């Protein structure tokens, strides 16, 4: 997967998370962006919202379908990327760069371990299966 940075983890729901201490930056993967097609609308959670791992907290709508975004961990939304709300095409242009969706501060010491993230190799195997 040449479009996959090494410093991120992945979920089975095709989200990526860049982990920096107790703060995660989250977006959808290149694979998910490709499958969605042209993204036309993004609905993100509010900064300050408390989220529970596995709960649907955002939506990405494309010309093909609507994709639900799940909270990868229990935590609190710290920041949302308003640029993708104003310009949803950023998700297609740079899903693992400027197209990030939100940052979340992890609740609890074991929240990251509980998330069951995959490394790039495991995620590549999932998408190639």
Buried (B, 14 or more C-beta within 10 A) or exposed (E): BEEBEEEBBBBEBBBBBBBEEBBBBBBBBBBBBEBBEEBBEBEBBEEEBEBEBBEEBBEBBBEEEEBEBBBBBBBBBBBBBEEBBEBBEBBBEBBBEBBBBBBBBBBEEEBBEEBEBBEBEEBBEBBEE
